[in-house]
Amino acid sequence: MKRTDMKSLGLSQRFITESSIYAGLALGRVISQSKDLYKVITERGEVAAEISGKLRFAAASAADYPAVGDFVMLDRDDDAGGNAIIHHILTRKSAFIRKAAGTANAEQIVAANIDTVFICMSLNNDYNLRRVERYLGIAWDSGAIPVIILTKADLCDDIKEKLRELDTVACGVEVLVTSSLTEDGLPAIKKHLGEGRTIAFIGSSGVGKSTLINKLLCKDMLSTQGLRNDDKGRHTTTRRELIVLPDGGIVIDTPGMRELGIESVDLAKAFADIDTLAAKCRFHDCTHTSEPNCAVQQAIKDGLLKAERLANYQKMQKEAKYEGLNFRQIEEEKIESMFAEFGGIKNAREFIKQKSKRKHF
């Protein structure tokens, strides 16, 4: 029986060393997930697996469950005797996290142990600089390297203008332009592939992720669908997939994401230009609204920074601040912010009390 070369699937010495702690268990990598059932590839082939009761009990959130791309330890490496049992998840070197759709603050791992995150956005009505900023913030925080892919170039008449706009929010990030009608941009994508390297495609539904993966596979493995009449994409992938490419490398295809949480987003990298300007402000706690000698507001007046970019930055700051809080905690935080100049609501009450006393003397 031919054994699977796990190193070609991203297994590094780091994972090998950690796996040696768990004697008697087999090593595998999660390649797909359907609800509570996982498909895991091991040296001896693919097995269906589920998590152990102990692992389920110890999980504090959805982020503690296995995700596509995870290296896991199982009780067996073949499908003899029913489903294999996942007992441990090896420490992730990177993870793409988003807020679980429809929930208040639960985190969900979209893909784990990624080397490069491809942020896909089509050059039609899906094109949105504010969305790019959000994706970049979360991509940087994942620990992987972000690369932006602009798809459906055949639908755009002003690509140079779009690239110029993109450079204002993604300075230093590689941008690739592709078309579904030609092979343009495909060689540049392949440069990020190679034996043992894992990439993830993220972006809204209908932007062409599955089309790109089919081109890398040289066959139509993933189903694709066009856009609806409102130009919003249909979901074309119903579960996450980790796919081994024929020329080496692993690609993870994720469902389209509409709800992006801001859990621990690295705003410093996504908005490095604003952080650099903020360091030149007169006040170290400048809010960039009405303070004198604000370098950020001056940059907007000089045309060096768009007001929309600052507004998105401030919005994401607020979302990150309130992430994980319940309604009452959010309201308390808002009140504290209102009285921040007094050092909080308690100090504000004391200030009002003392001021009232002085009026009576």
VEXTI-461595 format. One record per residue (C-alpha): residue number from 1; x, y, z. Coordinates in steps of 0.05 Angstrom, whole numbers, plus 32768, in hexadecimal, padded with zeros to 4 digits. Example, Ala and Ser with C-alpha at 12.3 -4.5 7.8 and 13.67 -1.06 7.14 Angstrom:
<rec num="1" x="80F6" y="7FA6" z="809C"/>
<rec num="2" x="8111" y="7FEB" z="808F"/>
***
This chain:
<rec num="1" x="8000" y="8000" z="8000"/>
<rec num="2" x="801C" y="8043" z="7FEB"/>
<rec num="3" x="8024" y="8072" z="8026"/>
<rec num="4" x="8012" y="80BC" z="8024"/>
<rec num="5" x="804D" y="80EC" z="8029"/>
<rec num="6" x="8034" y="8118" z="8062"/>
<rec num="7" x="806C" y="814A" z="8057"/>
<rec num="8" x="804D" y="815A" z="8013"/>
<rec num="9" x="800E" y="816B" z="803B"/>
<rec num="10" x="8031" y="819F" z="8065"/>
<rec num="11" x="804C" y="8172" z="809D"/>
<rec num="12" x="808A" y="8195" z="80B9"/>
<rec num="13" x="80BC" y="8182" z="80EF"/>
<rec num="14" x="8096" y="81AF" z="811F"/>
<rec num="15" x="8058" y="8183" z="811A"/>
<rec num="16" x="8080" y="8143" z="811A"/>
<rec num="17" x="80A1" y="8156" z="815B"/>
<rec num="18" x="8060" y="8168" z="817D"/>
<rec num="19" x="803D" y="8129" z="8164"/>
<rec num="20" x="8073" y="80FE" z="8186"/>
<rec num="21" x="8055" y="8111" z="81C9"/>
<rec num="22" x="8017" y="80E8" z="81B9"/>
<rec num="23" x="8031" y="80A1" z="81B7"/>
<rec num="24" x="8003" y="806D" z="8199"/>
<rec num="25" x="7FDB" y="809F" z="8170"/>
<rec num="26" x="7FDD" y="80AB" z="8125"/>
<rec num="27" x="7FEB" y="80EE" z="8103"/>
<rec num="28" x="7FBC" y="810B" z="80CE"/>
<rec num="29" x="7FA5" y="814C" z="80AF"/>
<rec num="30" x="7F5C" y="8162" z="80A9"/>
<rec num="31" x="7F4A" y="8169" z="8060"/>
<rec num="32" x="7EFF" y="8176" z="8065"/>
<rec num="33" x="7EC7" y="817F" z="8097"/>
<rec num="34" x="7E7C" y="8173" z="8094"/>
<rec num="35" x="7E5C" y="8186" z="80D6"/>
<rec num="36" x="7E79" y="8158" z="810C"/>
<rec num="37" x="7E9A" y="8128" z="80DA"/>
<rec num="38" x="7EE1" y="8133" z="80C1"/>
<rec num="39" x="7F08" y="8115" z="8088"/>
<rec num="40" x="7F51" y="810C" z="809C"/>
<rec num="41" x="7F8C" y="80F6" z="8071"/>
<rec num="42" x="7FC2" y="80CB" z="8091"/>
<rec num="43" x="7FFE" y="80A5" z="8078"/>
<rec num="44" x="7FD0" y="806A" z="8068"/>
<rec num="45" x="7F9A" y="8092" z="8045"/>
<rec num="46" x="7F59" y="80B7" z="8055"/>
<rec num="47" x="7F2F" y="80A8" z="8091"/>
<rec num="48" x="7EED" y="80C2" z="80AC"/>
<rec num="49" x="7EF4" y="80DD" z="80F2"/>
<rec num="50" x="7ED0" y="80FE" z="812C"/>
<rec num="51" x="7EEA" y="811F" z="816B"/>
<rec num="52" x="7EF0" y="80FB" z="81AD"/>
<rec num="53" x="7EC1" y="810A" z="81E7"/>
<rec num="54" x="7EFB" y="8126" z="820F"/>
<rec num="55" x="7F0E" y="8157" z="81D8"/>
<rec num="56" x="7EC6" y="816D" z="81D0"/>
<rec num="57" x="7EBF" y="8177" z="821B"/>
<rec num="58" x="7F00" y="81A0" z="821F"/>
<rec num="59" x="7EED" y="81CD" z="81E4"/>
<rec num="60" x="7EDB" y="8213" z="81FE"/>
<rec num="61" x="7EC4" y="822C" z="81BA"/>
<rec num="62" x="7EBE" y="8218" z="8171"/>
<rec num="63" x="7F06" y="822E" z="8167"/>
<rec num="64" x="7F1D" y="81F3" z="8192"/>
<rec num="65" x="7F00" y="81C0" z="8161"/>
<rec num="66" x="7F28" y="81A5" z="8126"/>
<rec num="67" x="7F27" y="81CE" z="80E7"/>
<rec num="68" x="7F3C" y="81C0" z="809F"/>
<rec num="69" x="7F88" y="81C3" z="809D"/>
<rec num="70" x="7F92" y="81AC" z="80E5"/>
<rec num="71" x="7FC4" y="8175" z="80F5"/>
<rec num="72" x="7FA2" y="8146" z="8126"/>
<rec num="73" x="7FB1" y="8106" z="814D"/>
<rec num="74" x="7F82" y="80CC" z="8143"/>
<rec num="75" x="7F79" y="8087" z="8161"/>
<rec num="76" x="7F85" y="8066" z="811D"/>
<rec num="77" x="7F9D" y="8076" z="80D7"/>
<rec num="78" x="7F6C" y="804A" z="80B0"/>
<rec num="79" x="7F21" y="8042" z="80AB"/>
<rec num="80" x="7F1E" y="7FFD" z="80CB"/>
<rec num="81" x="7EEC" y="7FFA" z="8104"/>
<rec num="82" x="7EC3" y="8038" z="80F3"/>
<rec num="83" x="7ED4" y="8082" z="80FB"/>
<rec num="84" x="7F18" y="8094" z="8117"/>
<rec num="85" x="7F19" y="80BF" z="8156"/>
<rec num="86" x="7F3E" y="8102" z="8159"/>
<rec num="87" x="7F5E" y="810A" z="819D"/>
<rec num="88" x="7F8B" y="8146" z="8194"/>
<rec num="89" x="7F96" y="8182" z="8167"/>
<rec num="90" x="7FDE" y="8195" z="815D"/>
<rec num="91" x="7FF1" y="81DE" z="8169"/>
<rec num="92" x="7FDD" y="8209" z="812E"/>
<rec num="93" x="8013" y="8233" z="810D"/>
<rec num="94" x="7FDE" y="8260" z="80EF"/>
<rec num="95" x="7F92" y="8264" z="80EE"/>
<rec num="96" x="7F5F" y="828D" z="80C9"/>
<rec num="97" x="7F29" y="82A0" z="80FB"/>
<rec num="98" x="7EE6" y="82C1" z="80F0"/>
<rec num="99" x="7EA7" y="82CD" z="8119"/>
<rec num="100" x="7E77" y="8293" z="810F"/>
<rec num="101" x="7E3E" y="82AA" z="80E4"/>
<rec num="102" x="7DFF" y="82BE" z="810A"/>
<rec num="103" x="7E20" y="82BC" z="814F"/>
<rec num="104" x="7E33" y="82F4" z="817F"/>
<rec num="105" x="7E7D" y="82E5" z="8189"/>
<rec num="106" x="7E8D" y="829C" z="817D"/>
<rec num="107" x="7ECE" y="8291" z="8157"/>
<rec num="108" x="7ED3" y="8260" z="811E"/>
<rec num="109" x="7F13" y="8245" z="80FE"/>
<rec num="110" x="7F0C" y="824A" z="80B3"/>
<rec num="111" x="7F4F" y="8229" z="80A2"/>
<rec num="112" x="7F8D" y="8216" z="80C9"/>
<rec num="113" x="7FD8" y="8211" z="80BC"/>
<rec num="114" x="7FD7" y="823E" z="807F"/>
<rec num="115" x="8014" y="825C" z="805D"/>
<rec num="116" x="7FF2" y="828D" z="802E"/>
<rec num="117" x="7FAC" y="82AB" z="8030"/>
<rec num="118" x="7F90" y="82BF" z="7FEC"/>
<rec num="119" x="7F5C" y="82F6" z="7FF4"/>
<rec num="120" x="7F2F" y="82F1" z="7FB7"/>
<rec num="121" x="7F04" y="832A" z="7F9F"/>
<rec num="122" x="7EE4" y="8330" z="7F5B"/>
<rec num="123" x="7EE9" y="836F" z="7F30"/>
<rec num="124" x="7E9E" y="8378" z="7F2C"/>
<rec num="125" x="7E6C" y="8391" z="7F60"/>
<rec num="126" x="7E8E" y="8366" z="7F95"/>
<rec num="127" x="7ECB" y="8394" z="7F93"/>
<rec num="128" x="7ECE" y="83B9" z="7FD5"/>
<rec num="129" x="7F0B" y="83D9" z="7FF4"/>
<rec num="130" x="7EEC" y="83D8" z="803A"/>
<rec num="131" x="7EE2" y="838D" z="8034"/>
<rec num="132" x="7F2B" y="8385" z="801E"/>
<rec num="133" x="7F41" y="83AA" z="805D"/>
<rec num="134" x="7F19" y="837A" z="8088"/>
<rec num="135" x="7F34" y="833C" z="8066"/>
<rec num="136" x="7F7B" y="8357" z="806B"/>
<rec num="137" x="7F74" y="8364" z="80B6"/>
<rec num="138" x="7F5D" y="831D" z="80C4"/>
<rec num="139" x="7F8E" y="82FE" z="8092"/>
<rec num="140" x="7FC9" y="8320" z="80B3"/>
<rec num="141" x="7FB1" y="8308" z="80F6"/>
<rec num="142" x="7FAD" y="82C0" z="80DD"/>
<rec num="143" x="7FF8" y="82BB" z="80DB"/>
<rec num="144" x="7FF8" y="82AE" z="8090"/>
<rec num="145" x="800F" y="82DC" z="8058"/>
<rec num="146" x="7FD5" y="82FF" z="8033"/>
<rec num="147" x="7FD4" y="8304" z="7FE7"/>
<rec num="148" x="7F9B" y="8328" z="7FC4"/>
<rec num="149" x="7F7D" y="8309" z="7F85"/>
<rec num="150" x="7F50" y="8334" z="7F5A"/>
<rec num="151" x="7F25" y="8305" z="7F30"/>
<rec num="152" x="7EF9" y="830F" z="7EF2"/>
<rec num="153" x="7F26" y="8344" z="7ED4"/>
<rec num="154" x="7EFF" y="833A" z="7E93"/>
<rec num="155" x="7EC5" y="835E" z="7EB5"/>
<rec num="156" x="7EED" y="839D" z="7EC6"/>
<rec num="157" x="7EFF" y="83D7" z="7E98"/>
<rec num="158" x="7F2A" y="83FE" z="7ECA"/>
<rec num="159" x="7F5A" y="83CB" z="7EE9"/>
<rec num="160" x="7F93" y="83FD" z="7EF1"/>
<rec num="161" x="7F65" y="842B" z="7F19"/>
<rec num="162" x="7F4F" y="83F1" z="7F45"/>
<rec num="163" x="7F98" y="83DE" z="7F52"/>
<rec num="164" x="7FA8" y="8426" z="7F64"/>
<rec num="165" x="7F6E" y="8428" z="7F96"/>
<rec num="166" x="7F83" y="83E5" z="7FB3"/>
<rec num="167" x="7FCA" y="83FD" z="7FBE"/>
<rec num="168" x="7FAE" y="8431" z="7FEF"/>
<rec num="169" x="7F93" y="83FB" z="801E"/>
<rec num="170" x="7FC1" y="83C0" z="8010"/>
<rec num="171" x="8006" y="83DF" z="800B"/>
<rec num="172" x="803B" y="83A9" z="8008"/>
<rec num="173" x="800A" y="8370" z="7FFB"/>
<rec num="174" x="8012" y="834A" z="7FBA"/>
<rec num="175" x="7FD7" y="8353" z="7F8A"/>
<rec num="176" x="7FC9" y="8323" z="7F51"/>
<rec num="177" x="7F96" y="832E" z="7F1A"/>
<rec num="178" x="7F73" y="82F2" z="7EFA"/>
<rec num="179" x="7F3D" y="82E4" z="7EC7"/>
<rec num="180" x="7F0E" y="82A9" z="7EC1"/>
<rec num="181" x="7F15" y="82AC" z="7E76"/>
<rec num="182" x="7F61" y="82A7" z="7E72"/>
<rec num="183" x="7F9D" y="828C" z="7E98"/>
<rec num="184" x="7FB3" y="82D3" z="7EAC"/>
<rec num="185" x="7FCC" y="82D5" z="7EF4"/>
<rec num="186" x="7FCE" y="8289" z="7EFD"/>
<rec num="187" x="801B" y="8282" z="7EF8"/>
<rec num="188" x="8022" y="82B7" z="7F2E"/>
<rec num="189" x="7FF3" y="8290" z="7F5C"/>
<rec num="190" x="801B" y="824F" z="7F50"/>
<rec num="191" x="805A" y="8271" z="7F69"/>
<rec num="192" x="803B" y="826F" z="7FAF"/>
<rec num="193" x="8031" y="8224" z="7FA9"/>
<rec num="194" x="8062" y="81EC" z="7FB5"/>
<rec num="195" x="8068" y="81AA" z="7FDA"/>
<rec num="196" x="8050" y="81B0" z="8021"/>
<rec num="197" x="8036" y="81F7" z="801A"/>
<rec num="198" x="7FEE" y="8206" z="802C"/>
<rec num="199" x="7FC5" y="823F" z="800F"/>
<rec num="200" x="7F7E" y="8256" z="801F"/>
<rec num="201" x="7F4D" y="827A" z="7FF2"/>
<rec num="202" x="7F1D" y="82AA" z="8015"/>
<rec num="203" x="7EEA" y="82DB" z="7FFA"/>
<rec num="204" x="7EA0" y="82E5" z="7FED"/>
<rec num="205" x="7E77" y="82B1" z="7FC8"/>
<rec num="206" x="7E7A" y="82B4" z="7F7D"/>
<rec num="207" x="7EBE" y="82D7" z="7F77"/>
<rec num="208" x="7EDE" y="829D" z="7F52"/>
<rec num="209" x="7F03" y="8276" z="7F88"/>
<rec num="210" x="7EEB" y="8232" z="7F6F"/>
<rec num="211" x="7EFB" y="8246" z="7F27"/>
<rec num="212" x="7F43" y="8256" z="7F3B"/>
<rec num="213" x="7F4B" y="8215" z="7F61"/>
<rec num="214" x="7F2F" y="81ED" z="7F26"/>
<rec num="215" x="7F65" y="820E" z="7EFB"/>
<rec num="216" x="7F9B" y="81FB" z="7F2D"/>
<rec num="217" x="7F80" y="81B3" z="7F2D"/>
<rec num="218" x="7F7B" y="81B3" z="7EE1"/>
<rec num="219" x="7F34" y="8196" z="7EE8"/>
<rec num="220" x="7EEF" y="81AA" z="7F00"/>
<rec num="221" x="7EF1" y="818B" z="7F45"/>
<rec num="222" x="7EC9" y="81C2" z="7F67"/>
<rec num="223" x="7E85" y="81D8" z="7F4D"/>
<rec num="224" x="7E7D" y="8220" z="7F3A"/>
<rec num="225" x="7E41" y="824C" z="7F2E"/>
<rec num="226" x="7E36" y="8290" z="7F11"/>
<rec num="227" x="7E1D" y="82CE" z="7F35"/>
<rec num="228" x="7DD4" y="82DB" z="7F43"/>
<rec num="229" x="7DB1" y="8316" z="7F21"/>
<rec num="230" x="7DC4" y="8342" z="7F5C"/>
<rec num="231" x="7E0E" y="8333" z="7F4F"/>
<rec num="232" x="7E15" y="8310" z="7F93"/>
<rec num="233" x="7E34" y="82CB" z="7F8F"/>
<rec num="234" x="7E13" y="8289" z="7F9F"/>
<rec num="235" x="7E37" y="825D" z="7FD1"/>
<rec num="236" x="7E5E" y="822B" z="7FA7"/>
<rec num="237" x="7E82" y="8205" z="7FDE"/>
<rec num="238" x="7E59" y="81E4" z="8015"/>
<rec num="239" x="7E92" y="81CC" z="8040"/>
<rec num="240" x="7EDB" y="81DD" z="8048"/>
<rec num="241" x="7F0C" y="81B6" z="801E"/>
<rec num="242" x="7F56" y="81A9" z="8022"/>
<rec num="243" x="7F6D" y="8194" z="7FDC"/>
<rec num="244" x="7FB1" y="8179" z="7FC7"/>
<rec num="245" x="7FC8" y="8197" z="7F85"/>
<rec num="246" x="7FE8" y="816B" z="7F50"/>
<rec num="247" x="8026" y="8197" z="7F4B"/>
<rec num="248" x="8030" y="819B" z="7F96"/>
<rec num="249" x="8011" y="81C5" z="7FCC"/>
<rec num="250" x="7FCF" y="81C5" z="7FF1"/>
<rec num="251" x="7F95" y="81F4" z="7FE6"/>
<rec num="252" x="7F5B" y="8201" z="8016"/>
<rec num="253" x="7F1A" y="821A" z="7FF9"/>
<rec num="254" x="7EEB" y="823B" z="802B"/>
<rec num="255" x="7EA1" y="824E" z="8026"/>
<rec num="256" x="7E92" y="8297" z="8014"/>
<rec num="257" x="7E93" y="82C3" z="8052"/>
<rec num="258" x="7E62" y="82FC" z="805C"/>
<rec num="259" x="7E69" y="8306" z="80A7"/>
<rec num="260" x="7EAF" y="8318" z="80BC"/>
<rec num="261" x="7EBE" y="831C" z="8106"/>
<rec num="262" x="7EF8" y="8348" z="811F"/>
<rec num="263" x="7F14" y="8318" z="8153"/>
<rec num="264" x="7F5C" y="832E" z="8162"/>
<rec num="265" x="7F64" y="834E" z="811D"/>
<rec num="266" x="7FA9" y="836C" z="8112"/>
<rec num="267" x="7F94" y="83B3" z="8100"/>
<rec num="268" x="7FDC" y="83CB" z="8107"/>
<rec num="269" x="7FEF" y="83A5" z="80C7"/>
<rec num="270" x="7FAF" y="83AF" z="80A1"/>
<rec num="271" x="7FB1" y="83FA" z="80AF"/>
<rec num="272" x="7FFC" y="8406" z="80B6"/>
<rec num="273" x="7FF6" y="8449" z="8092"/>
<rec num="274" x="7FC5" y="8464" z="80C6"/>
<rec num="275" x="7FEF" y="844A" z="8100"/>
<rec num="276" x="802D" y="846D" z="80E2"/>
<rec num="277" x="8006" y="84AF" z="80DC"/>
<rec num="278" x="7FE9" y="84A8" z="8122"/>
<rec num="279" x="802F" y="84A6" z="813F"/>
<rec num="280" x="8038" y="84ED" z="8126"/>
<rec num="281" x="7FF9" y="8508" z="8148"/>
<rec num="282" x="8001" y="853B" z="8180"/>
<rec num="283" x="7FDD" y="850F" z="81B2"/>
<rec num="284" x="7FEF" y="84C6" z="81BC"/>
<rec num="285" x="7FA5" y="84B5" z="81C8"/>
<rec num="286" x="7F8C" y="84DD" z="818D"/>
<rec num="287" x="7F49" y="84C4" z="8173"/>
<rec num="288" x="7F55" y="84E4" z="812F"/>
<rec num="289" x="7F13" y="850A" z="8132"/>
<rec num="290" x="7F1A" y="8552" z="814A"/>
<rec num="291" x="7F5D" y="8556" z="8170"/>
<rec num="292" x="7F8F" y="858D" z="815B"/>
<rec num="293" x="7FCD" y="8579" z="8134"/>
<rec num="294" x="7FB0" y="8535" z="8120"/>
<rec num="295" x="7FDE" y="8517" z="80EB"/>
<rec num="296" x="7FA8" y="84E8" z="80D3"/>
<rec num="297" x="7F75" y="851E" z="80C6"/>
<rec num="298" x="7FAB" y="8548" z="80A5"/>
<rec num="299" x="7FBB" y="850E" z="8076"/>
<rec num="300" x="7F71" y="850C" z="8062"/>
<rec num="301" x="7F71" y="8557" z="8054"/>
<rec num="302" x="7FB1" y="854E" z="802B"/>
<rec num="303" x="7F92" y="8516" z="8002"/>
<rec num="304" x="7FC4" y="84E2" z="801D"/>
<rec num="305" x="7F8F" y="84B9" z="8041"/>
<rec num="306" x="7F46" y="84AC" z="8030"/>
<rec num="307" x="7F12" y="84BD" z="8065"/>
<rec num="308" x="7EEE" y="847C" z="8056"/>
<rec num="309" x="7F2C" y="8454" z="8069"/>
<rec num="310" x="7F32" y="8477" z="80AC"/>
<rec num="311" x="7EE7" y="846C" z="80B8"/>
<rec num="312" x="7EEF" y="8421" z="80AA"/>
<rec num="313" x="7F2B" y="841E" z="80D8"/>
<rec num="314" x="7F05" y="843F" z="8111"/>
<rec num="315" x="7EC9" y="8412" z="8105"/>
<rec num="316" x="7EF4" y="83D4" z="8109"/>
<rec num="317" x="7F15" y="83EE" z="8148"/>
<rec num="318" x="7ED1" y="83F5" z="8169"/>
<rec num="319" x="7EBB" y="83B0" z="8152"/>
<rec num="320" x="7EFB" y="8391" z="816D"/>
<rec num="321" x="7EF0" y="83B6" z="81AF"/>
<rec num="322" x="7EA9" y="839B" z="81B8"/>
<rec num="323" x="7EB7" y="8355" z="819C"/>
<rec num="324" x="7EA4" y="831F" z="81CE"/>
<rec num="325" x="7E7C" y="834D" z="81FC"/>
<rec num="326" x="7E32" y="8344" z="820B"/>
<rec num="327" x="7DFF" y="837C" z="8204"/>
<rec num="328" x="7E07" y="8396" z="824B"/>
<rec num="329" x="7E53" y="8395" z="8247"/>
<rec num="330" x="7E51" y="83BB" z="8204"/>
<rec num="331" x="7E24" y="83F1" z="8222"/>
<rec num="332" x="7E53" y="83F7" z="825F"/>
<rec num="333" x="7E8F" y="83FD" z="8230"/>
<rec num="334" x="7E6C" y="8434" z="8208"/>
<rec num="335" x="7E5D" y="845B" z="8247"/>
<rec num="336" x="7EA5" y="8454" z="825E"/>
<rec num="337" x="7EBC" y="846F" z="821A"/>
<rec num="338" x="7E8D" y="84AA" z="8221"/>
<rec num="339" x="7EAE" y="84BE" z="8263"/>
<rec num="340" x="7EF5" y="84AA" z="8250"/>
<rec num="341" x="7F10" y="84F1" z="8258"/>
<rec num="342" x="7EFC" y="84EE" z="82A1"/>
<rec num="343" x="7F1D" y="84AA" z="82AB"/>
<rec num="344" x="7EDC" y="8483" z="82A8"/>
<rec num="345" x="7E95" y="848A" z="82C0"/>
<rec num="346" x="7EA7" y="8485" z="830B"/>
<rec num="347" x="7ED7" y="84BF" z="8305"/>
<rec num="348" x="7EA3" y="84E6" z="82DC"/>
<rec num="349" x="7E70" y="84DD" z="8314"/>
<rec num="350" x="7EA2" y="84F5" z="8347"/>
<rec num="351" x="7EB2" y="8531" z="831B"/>
<rec num="352" x="7E68" y="8543" z="8315"/>
<rec num="353" x="7E60" y="853A" z="8360"/>
<rec num="354" x="7E9A" y="8568" z="8371"/>
<rec num="355" x="7E82" y="859C" z="833E"/>
<rec num="356" x="7E3D" y="859B" z="835D"/>
<rec num="357" x="7E5B" y="85A6" z="83A2"/>
<rec num="358" x="7E82" y="85E3" z="838B"/>
<rec num="359" x="7E42" y="8602" z="8370"/>
<rec num="360" x="7E24" y="8600" z="83B6"/>
<rec num="361" x="7E5E" y="8626" z="83D6"/>
***
